[in-house]
Amino acid sequence: MTLSKKFVLPLSLSVILLSCSNQEFAGSGQKLSGASQSGGGGDNEDQGTKEKIFAIDANRGLVDILWLIDTSGSMRQETANVQQNFGRFLTNLAKLTSTRLSLVAAESAIKLSPDALTAGHIQINKRVESTDALVIAKDLLNGGKVSLRDGARLVLVVVTDDNAASVTDTNFLETLGAQISIKKPAVFAFRGDASKPNCSVAKKGVAYENLARNTGGRVFDICDLDWSPNFDMLVSSVESIANSSFKIDDPDFASVSRVILDGIVLEPRDYAVINGEVQLIPALISTSSKELVVKYKPKEVSR
């Protein structure tokens, strides 16, 4: 592999697609009006139901991030870019979510700061080679070597200039155990594009592109000169994922009747209900979102 990647000029419920924009969402639901919008009567569908109201800005969800960095010889500059942005990334994310990071990388190439370690983040001192990031992720997750919190959303981030091999986009999700799959891991990657002039990568990260597309993640180009905007975008994306889950927390909960976001009734395809928790497609939550209302049937009504 070449050591230079920079420009010459002076960086199932297990899969949810995030293809819908806020504009598309606004037209996909039914706008409520009158008493129904405020949760009052008037709708036969709401007869016998209970409701839980969530303030969006008060919902600060849990997110566990497994971050793997390819530290092979061609990745020195990319590793330095991650090191440069890590501190601000973790600080900004901590203001918006309850995040715990597990970094997998050789400590000889990159290390978490003492502040990050004090904050509860951990580093697994393991060398990640060019094509084996997904293999290592699968083994760590299935082997219980990465501690995942109950109710936390799972985010996987890979930094590499190569494509995956052995475990790829075609089988990664299927290799995860049931307890991991139910968390619907979202995959992000800083990967090589291989199509830009004056920027050399080993192989285009096609596997990571496909996984990101199919899990609600996204990819960033390691050929970008400045990685700080990409880290800012990653903060925003992770916040959306972490804060799109809403726990009913009612022992009498049986089933969801309707989910209403800012007065718009969501379609069933816009959310999933897992273990008494409503999980929205993250793209539906925007900076202007204010309130979520979940109408649900208690056990005695559902019989």
N, C-alpha and C positions, 0 to 999 in steps of 0.2 A: 504493500500500500504506500501511496505517497504521503509525505508529511505535510504537504501544503494543500489547504482547501479554501483559503481565503481568496477573495477577488484581488486581482492585481491593482485595481483602482483604489486611491486614498480617500453577521451572523444571521312456545317458549317465552319466558319473561327474562331470560338471561341476556337478550339483545334488544336494545331500544334505539331506534333511529332518531337523530335530532335534525331531520330534514325540514321540519316545520319552522317557519319564522313566526314572530309575534303577529305579523299581519295575517298570515295564513290561519293562525290560531284564532284570531278575533273573528274570523268568518266561519270557523268550524263548529262553534258552539251556539247555544241559544241564549240570547240576552233575556234576563229576567226583568220584570217590571212590577211596580206596585208592591203588594204585600209579599208576593213570592220572593222578590229580590232581597227583602230584609229578613227572610226566614219565616214569615207569617204563613197563615193558611191559604187556601184557595187552590191548592194543587192536590188532586187525589193521590198522586205519587208520594206525597209527603205525609199522608195520614199514618199515624202510629210510629213515625220515625223520631229519632233524636238527632241533635246536631252538635258539632264541635266547631268553634270558630278559632282560626289561627291568624294572628297578625304576622304577616310575612317578615317584617323587619325584626321581629322578636324571635324568629325561628333560626337558631344557629345550630346547624346539624353537625354531626361527627363525620370526619373523613379520615381514612387511613390511606397514606400514599406509600406505595412501594416503588422506589426510584432506582433504576439500574443504569450504570454508566459503563459503556465500552471503553476500557482504558488501554486498548492495544496501541501500538506505536504511532499509528496515524491520527490518534485522537487527542494529542496534547493541547492543541488550541481550543478544541471544543470543551475539554475538561476544564481549562482555565476560564472559559466563558461561563460555565455552570458555577464554578467557585465564585466568580465575580458577582453573580446575581443571586446566589442562594440566600444570603442573609436578608436582603430586602424582600425576597419572595416569601420567606417564612414569616417575617414580621408582618407583612401586609395580609397574608392569609390568616394569621392568628387574630387579626382584628375582626374577621368576618366569619370564622368557623372555629371549631375545635379540631385541629389537625394534628395527626401524629405521623411523622415521616420515618420510614425505614430506608436508608440509603445503602445500596449494594455496590461497592466499588473498592478497588485496592487503595488502602490508606496511603501507600507510597505515591499515588497519583493525585488523590483528592481526599480531603478530610472535612468532616463537619466541624464547625467552630465550637469552642467551649460553651458559648451561649446557647447554641442549638442543642447540644447534649444536655445542658442543664435544664432546658425547656422540655425534655422528655423524648426528643428525637434520638434515633439510634443509627449506628453504622455497622453494617456487616462487612467485615474486611475480607472481601472475596473478589478476585479478578474476573471481570466479565470480558470475554473475548468477542470477536467481531460478529459472530452469528448465533451466539447461544443465550442471549438475554431472556428469551421466552422459555427456554429450557430451565434456566436457573429460577425464573419467577414461578414456574409451575412446581418445581421441586420444593421451593421454600414455602409456598402457600399450602400445598397438599401435605407437606411434612410438619406443618404447624410451627415452623421456625420463625415465622413472622407473626407477631401478636396482633390480632385483629379484634377490635372492640365490638361488643354487641350493639347492633343498630347502626354501626358506622358504614358509610359508603366506601367502596374500594376503588382507588385510582392507581393505575399503573403508568409509569413514565419511563421511557427508554431513550437513551442518548447514544446514537451510533451512526457510523458512516457506511454501514453495510446492511444487507437484508438478513432476515431470519432463515435458519435452516433447521431441519428435524422437527422442531415444534414451530409452526408458522400460523398464519391467519386461518388456514384450513382446519386446524385441529386444536389450537390453543384453548379455546373456551371449552371444548369437549373433554380436554384432559384435566380440567379442574374438578375437584370434588364437589359434592352437592352443597356443602356448607359455604364454599367459596362462590359457587355459581349463583347462589341466591342473592348475593350482594351485587350482582350485575356489574362486574368491574368495567370501568371506562378506561380505554387505552389512549394515551397521548405519546407522541414521539418527536424528538428532535432528530430528524433523519436527513440523509442526503437525497437530493433530487436527481443529480447526475445529468441534468439537461441545461444547466446554466454555463455560460462560457467562463473560462478562467477559474473554475472551481472543480476540483477533482474529488470524487468519492469512490469508494470501492464498488458498491452497487446501490441502485436506487432502493429505498426502503419500502418496497411494495407491500410486504406483509403488514407493516405498521400502518400504512395508509389504509389498507382494507380493514384492519381491526379498529382503527380510529373511526372510520366511517360507520362501522356496524355496531359500535358500542357507545356512541355519543361522545367520543373524544375528538381530537384533532391532531394535525401534524404541523411541525415547524421546520424551516429549512436551516440546516447547519451552515449553509453558505452565507446567511445573513451576517452583515458586518456587526450590527448591534443587536444583541439578544434581549435587551431590557424590554422592548415592546412585547416580545414573545412571552417573557415571564409575566408581564402584566396581564396579557391575555389568558395565560394559564391560571393565574389567580382568579380572574373573573369566571373562567370555566369551572374550576374546582368549587368555587363558592356556589355556583348555580347547582352543581351536582349535590353538594353537601346539604344545601338548604332547600331541597325539593322533596324531602320526606317529612311526613306529618303523622305522628303516632296518636291514635285515638285514645288509648289509655283508659278504656272502660271495660271492666270484666264482663259486662252484659253485651258487648259488641258482637254482632253476628255477621252483618254484611253491609256493604255500602249501597246506598240508594242513589245519591247524586253527589257530585263534586262540583263546586261553584267557585270560580276564581274571578274576583272583582266583578261579580254580577253576571258572569258568563258560565253557563252550564257546560262542563267538559264532556267530550265524547269518551266512552269507555276505553278507546284506544289511547287516550291521552294520559292514562294513569294505570298503575297496578296496585293491588292490595295484597300485602304480604305480612302475615303474622300481626294483623291489626294495625298495620302502618300503610298509609296512602303514599305512594311514590309517584310523583308527577314526572313527565318528560321534562328534564331540566331546562330545555329551551323555552318552556312556557313561563318560567319565572324571570321577570325583567326588573330593572331598577325602579320601574313605576308600579310594580305589583304591590298591593296593599293588604288584601285579605283573602283567605281561603275558608270556605264553609263546606264541611263534610256532613251530609245528611246520611244517617245510617239506621238500620233496623236492629233493635235489641233482640236478644235471644228469644224472648217469649213471643215477639211479633213475627219472627221469621219462621216459626214452627207451622 
